[in-house]
């Protein structure tokens, strides 16, 4: 039977009891982690979000009724205990913050009994994730998950405090807005009052934050909920949180400056780590050429080498064919992997094919300098020597090459570089390597649509010196866009926005918008710009991903209280679900009926 607290008040949390409190009386409340009956003495580990405290129940210090109750305690019972703090009688537990002390119970109340949980509440649970997500309220009792969410709360508090001190104003923007094309699909909300009409949930507060700049708020910050109806990957969520900001009367350097100081402050406060400022900056082109990725992991080398010039006249048609088609030949040097067995190399070839490669060429250099290669027979010794030299190949190295269209070569070698780093154990979660990637292309060519699309969004400012190229070579125009990358993850990105109407018109024209279509989609923003718009720029961080890296976990689901699974459903609440006919009628909606399950003959 559950008892009430009867006016009892908790004096502190379990792990807030210290050795200085020995001899004093405390009242603790929490969940039973485990109970051990040693005959005449019962040990109970009490858990709350701060940690664990060992309780001792012994005849003499607690009455018979209390001792009998203690004997019935099981995992996850919720109890209140009053007792005296003592030095531990038995061995000190080095693994617990409270390992030197225990509480000798004088009274016990069982506030709530618990059924046997479907899995043990313990750190680093081995229980399958779908079971844990179904009972997420139990999963969230695990100390490791609680630490993650406490950490996330702290990151949010520090973020607010830093930006407040920098003169930013926290302003909310609407959840129910207009559906605008921003890259992913919008989640739509039907309107009861306006039958047949829909709101779009925000993919980001992009248009509103630009309007706030037009309204003179000059420094805006929001920890904003965002929604994207994307085809989900393992580590994507349909709803997520951004640290969103916009600043007026600034250029690239101003945005980078305040954000470098923010990251330095955050990592010092949370992890005690000094982020070396200024953070290194590389251009998008340099990132692609060196790492094959616009979010390079800088914790290790293994950079790409362009060997197109070395092999342009060689006898290997895979290389020369790619070059004749306007592509390139590039390689990476997996140092010390020259003795990799053929089976493992074949696996790498399959891995590369997964990224669109037709294959991978390789040269394995043994410790004695002899070479095994998939294409040596097509090359002269001189050509092979020149290729190995261009790759800085030494005895014991494995050289891997991709030859194809430039974009494909970057994709393949960028992914292969990371795969090899994992296999070679070069990725240290305790090392934090930041880099700014700047000067992104303004536009990218879409094969499907046969036109240029905006790489960032249609309001991104081209670099001043590239504006004339909009008419002659749009693909070469660089944007005033920047990403902040940490250990191969893009944690934030932003750009300077266009505030001049003539440039905005040229941008829309390049993207294939007629003036009418642009007005249909973004009219309210374009109208606002007619009434005096300051130069402005912004940046948004993915809060969940940032916290994931700080917490050194592998999935953003581990830093979100109630995440969805891959098909965007919630295993705990069973959302999304069909709703009643009455609700649909109110909204003027009809839904296709579910097909009846086929019966077996």
C-alpha angles and dihedrals in degrees: 000000000000117000129206124244089246094206095315114147125203109241095200143328122282099259092042089074107100137189088257087068095061108135095022127109121246137180114216130183130190147094127315108246092184140335125213120193109204095176113269090011128062124197119202127184107214117202134197131154092282096057141268134318124191113230125198123208114191133163108256097035092055127033122255094258091053092047091051090051090050089054090061097051116124137179114300096012108144112230143173118215132185117196150126124281111237138175108261113270093203131044119321112251105227091191095063128072085219093042095123097053142048137186119242104214121231097172137014134197122187102215095179136000121220136212117234103283117239089242134013116269099234141131119275092013115207091204114119113267096236090058092047092049092050088057095032092150087065094041089055090061089069110111094228093054091044090053090052094052093044087051091050090051089052092049089053093049093048090047092054092046094049096048093043088057089050091057098259120148120219108227127170121225126204125279092199105062143135120299106246130172107255104152104280130056117275123236105238127216117198118227119229093195094049104040114214092016126111139201119218119224110231119267082193134338089254101133095038094051090051088050089052088057089052086051092058102250089128097188118043130173131178136169090221134191113226133189131205125176094211131151096266126237122199093270101039127096127200089225123037141155130253131194093221126191142168130187133193130220092021141118132205096287094053093054092045092048097055092043094050089054090048093052091045091051094045097049092045093050097042104033104013088239123144111224107208110235136243092043113225115265126206129175121247090249092052091048091053094044095047103033107014089234139084088219100050123189102227097187091097139024120230090129124183119263120207105221096167093116093048095053102032093107099031125120097246106105095199089064098039093043092055091049093048089053090056095260131119142238117228136165145192128216115224096199116220093008096103091113094055108139117251091245091059092047088052088054090054089051089053090047090053090049088057087064093051101270118142088216144312126258116213145186117199112197113202122216089260091055097253114137134222114193139173092220107027092115090065094053136067118238089250091054091049092048091050091048094049090047091050088054094048086240116182134177108294096026130124116215118199125190136194123193121189142084110341096248092051093048090052092049094048098044093039090056093040091052090057093044091053091046089055092049092046091046094236095140113095113188090201092062117082115198116181126190134173115223110203140176097042117185109271093219137026126202117245113210092195095051095033091224143086118276128194111265091207108010136303094269097061115124118236117227107272095240092051098053093096089057091065088085099039109028111007093172091063096054113115122212131223086242128131138184128199109219127194121189093334095315122111099226096173142004141179147144148215108268128229111255098168114087095212091057091045090053091051090049093052090047091052090050091052097250116145112219087252093052091047090051093047091055104033104014096128092055094044090048090051089053090061090068101061120297124197121222103265142176137182149184137204129201125207096237094196094053093045091052091045090059094044090049090047093230126139103229136045087224086074091062099041117082098217110015129179124236127241096284090052093252128129111232092198101053096022090233130192099053138161114265131218124282088242092059091047092049091053089055094044091240132140122199126201110253117248111255111250112250112262113251118226114247 
